[in-house]
Amino acid sequence: MNTLGTIDRPLTHDPKKQVPMKPSTSEPAGSATPDFTSTGANDTRQNRTREMQLIPEALARAHMHDRLHEAEQERRAMRLVTARRMQRRAERASRRARRALAMAVMQ
């Protein structure tokens, strides 16, 4: 048999590019047993388990949100410090220019 991939090691992991499964000839069509669906304690236990498994993901997401918020606040603070520094520098340059103009007018 000339197969390019197996179930455990498919040729590609893209489901659209995989060869569709062919129905078995040894089993008559429609002979599969219906899926058993349970209600009650099993569902709540399963949901609780799923919720418990998602808690670390939710915590990580909240932590990243907090870290991004802190980083944005830090960037705003740095921009404010830089703006104040530039304003002081501009005021000093303005005073020097006025002084130079006054000296030029006086002479």
VMD Tcl script that draws the C-alpha trace (Angstrom):
set ca {
  {0.00 0.00 0.00}
  {1.39 3.38 -1.00}
  {0.28 5.88 1.70}
  {1.96 9.20 2.21}
  {0.82 9.76 5.78}
  {-0.72 7.88 8.68}
  {-3.25 8.84 11.30}
  {-0.52 9.41 13.88}
  {1.80 11.19 11.43}
  {-0.29 12.88 8.72}
  {1.36 14.32 5.67}
  {-0.18 17.69 6.56}
  {-1.95 19.01 9.63}
  {-4.32 21.15 7.55}
  {-7.73 19.37 7.61}
  {-8.68 20.81 4.21}
  {-5.65 19.20 2.54}
  {-6.06 15.78 4.16}
  {-7.66 12.90 2.30}
  {-11.21 12.31 3.58}
  {-11.83 9.07 5.45}
  {-13.60 6.38 3.43}
  {-16.37 4.34 5.08}
  {-15.41 0.83 6.05}
  {-16.69 -1.93 3.73}
  {-16.84 -4.50 6.54}
  {-19.38 -2.48 8.52}
  {-22.86 -1.81 7.12}
  {-23.92 1.81 6.69}
  {-25.77 3.26 9.66}
  {-24.60 0.60 12.09}
  {-22.78 3.02 14.37}
  {-24.26 3.32 17.83}
  {-25.60 6.76 18.68}
  {-23.52 8.93 20.96}
  {-24.50 8.60 24.61}
  {-25.36 11.98 26.11}
  {-25.69 12.19 29.85}
  {-27.26 14.97 31.80}
  {-27.01 15.86 35.42}
  {-23.98 15.37 37.63}
  {-21.60 14.38 34.83}
  {-22.29 17.57 32.87}
  {-21.78 19.81 35.88}
  {-18.64 17.91 36.81}
  {-17.36 18.24 33.24}
  {-18.18 21.97 33.16}
  {-16.48 22.47 36.51}
  {-13.41 20.66 35.23}
  {-13.37 22.78 32.09}
  {-13.75 25.95 34.15}
  {-10.95 24.84 36.45}
  {-8.72 24.21 33.45}
  {-9.45 27.69 32.09}
  {-8.65 29.52 35.36}
  {-4.89 29.78 34.69}
  {-5.61 31.12 31.21}
  {-7.96 33.74 32.63}
  {-5.42 34.69 35.28}
  {-2.68 35.00 32.66}
  {-4.96 37.16 30.51}
  {-5.76 39.44 33.47}
  {-2.07 39.63 34.40}
  {-1.12 40.60 30.84}
  {-3.88 43.23 30.80}
  {-2.51 44.71 34.02}
  {1.06 44.64 32.67}
  {-0.01 46.38 29.45}
  {-1.90 49.01 31.48}
  {1.18 49.61 33.67}
  {3.42 49.87 30.59}
  {1.06 52.42 29.01}
  {1.06 54.49 32.22}
  {4.86 54.32 32.29}
  {5.02 55.52 28.68}
  {2.66 58.41 29.46}
  {4.78 59.41 32.46}
  {7.96 59.32 30.36}
  {6.32 61.45 27.66}
  {5.24 63.97 30.30}
  {8.76 64.14 31.76}
  {10.23 64.59 28.27}
  {7.68 67.29 27.40}
  {8.45 69.24 30.58}
  {12.18 68.97 29.93}
  {11.71 70.25 26.36}
  {9.50 73.10 27.64}
  {12.19 74.21 30.11}
  {14.80 74.03 27.36}
  {12.59 76.15 25.06}
  {11.99 78.71 27.82}
  {15.76 79.00 28.41}
  {16.36 79.47 24.68}
  {13.63 82.12 24.58}
  {15.23 84.01 27.50}
  {18.65 83.85 25.81}
  {17.15 85.18 22.57}
  {15.42 88.07 24.39}
  {18.60 88.91 26.24}
  {20.59 88.85 23.00}
  {17.99 91.10 21.29}
  {18.01 93.52 24.24}
  {21.83 93.66 24.13}
  {21.72 94.32 20.39}
  {19.15 97.12 20.77}
  {21.12 98.74 23.63}
  {24.29 99.06 21.56}
}
mol new
graphics top color blue
foreach p $ca { graphics top sphere $p radius 0.5 }
foreach p [lrange $ca 0 end-1] q [lrange $ca 1 end] { graphics top cylinder $p $q radius 0.2 }
display resetview
